[in-house]
Amino acid sequence: MNKIEFYKNRSLGERFSASVEFIRQNWKVMYKIILIPAIPLALLQGYFQQIYMSDYMAKISQLIYSGDIKDLSAFSSGGTWMFLLVAALFAITLSAMTGAIMSRYGEGLLSKETTLKDLSDKILSNMGKLVLIGLVMGLIVMFATILIVMLIILLGAVSNVLMVLGFTLLFVAVFAIIPPLYLIRFPALFQGESTMGSIKKGWRLGFKSWGTTFLTIIIVGIVSAVISAILAIPYSIWIATHLGQSGVVSYTLSGISSLGTAFVAPLVFVFFAFQYFAVVENVEGTSLQEKVEEFDNL
């Protein structure tokens, strides 16, 4: 079995092929490790998800029969916030574990005998890095949103045309930053960058590879959405036909739906990791070659 080189300048199709090959080689050990913490987290997420969905669907039913829109929000219950908290922890854990597995592979130490204990230190380190990146990005987004909203309000005070222009520019800006956001975690996970260093590097590489990263988002997003939708169909049918009801059946189907995340999220991570590896090699490898050539010409 040939070891896959991570940092290699690949075309978009070759990146997908390398991702599929990595998964083919390592899916058994990868899911053997990931499912140990993923199953209880999926069940916990499923529990709070069915509370949230029951509350939300009950309020929709209220709206349908009473026309009272003031009770539409389902974000007032403790179960809803617990669902969001557990979902965030679940996503961070899956990313941290997949990153640790890929790092182990890159070091040539991943084998079928590798256990969760072997990767525990790396997983915890990755989780800490992801939490810090998430907190910093959350603050950046919050302050940027406040400034933009204030600017749009000021523009609206001057002219409605300027306000519309402000909203248009906001939409364009949000659309433009989506690809870089997908890459900001990888410098910290794979190259030991600090929190701000990882954000800056991911941001820079994301804009340099905007087109291919955006295409990766679309392709991987469609595939993952289809798989997730298939696993979520039974639960979706249940909540649509049992408005506001929760119980054993609801919890079981919600747990199965949440467990689908444990299978899909690592695959998504791998595809974007190979996108990152190729971009790094394309940008930094080229820069290094240019410096070597410049040195030779001295």
C-alpha positions, 0 to 999 in steps of 0.5 A: 500500500503506497503512502499518500504524500500530503503536500503535493501540487495537485489538480482539483481532480487529483485532490479528490482522488487522493482524498478518496484513496486516503479514506480507502486505505484508512477508513477502518482504523479511522472509524474504529477510533472516531466512533468510540467518543462519537456514539455517546456524543451523537446520542446526546446530541440526538436527545437534545435535538429531539427536544429542540425540534419538538418545541419548534414543531409544536410552536409551528403547529400553534402558529398554524392553528392560532395564527399567533406568530409571537411564539414561533421562536424555539430558542427560549428553551434550555434544551435548544441551547444544550443542543447547540452546545453539544453540536458544537462539541461534537463538531470540534471533537470530530475535526480534532480526531480526524486531524490527529489521525491524518497527522499520525498517518503523515508521520508514518505511524498510523496502523490498524493497531493504533488506538484512541489512547495513542492519539489522546494527547494530539486530540486534546491539543487539537480541540484546544486549538479549534476552540481558540480559533472559534472564539477569536473568529467569533469575536472578529465576526461580532465586531465586524457585524456591529461596524457594518450594521452601524455603517449601513444605518448611517448610509440609510440616514443619508440615502436609501440608495446608499443603504441598498448599496451597503447591503449589496456590498455586505452580501458580496463581502460575506460571499467572498470570505466563505472559502477562506473560512474553510481553511483557517483551522488547518495551519494550526492542526497540521503545521503548528501555527498559533491561533492568529497565525492559523487564521492569517495563513488560512485567510491568505491561502483561501483567497489565493485559492478562492476558485478551487476552494469554492468548487470544493465547498460546492461538490463536497457540500452536495455529496455530504448533504445527500448522505446526511439527508438520507440518514435524516429522512426517517426522523424528518418524516416522524417530526412532520407527522407528529408535530410537537411529540417526543419519546422513544421513537423520536429519540431513536430516529434523532440519534440515528440522524446525529450519528450520520454526522460522525460518518460524514464530518470526517470525510468532509474534513479529509477532502478539505485537508487535501485542498489545503495541502495542495494550496500550501504546496502550490503557494509556498512551494513555488515561493521556495523554488523562486527563492532557490533560483534567486540564490543560484543567480547571485 
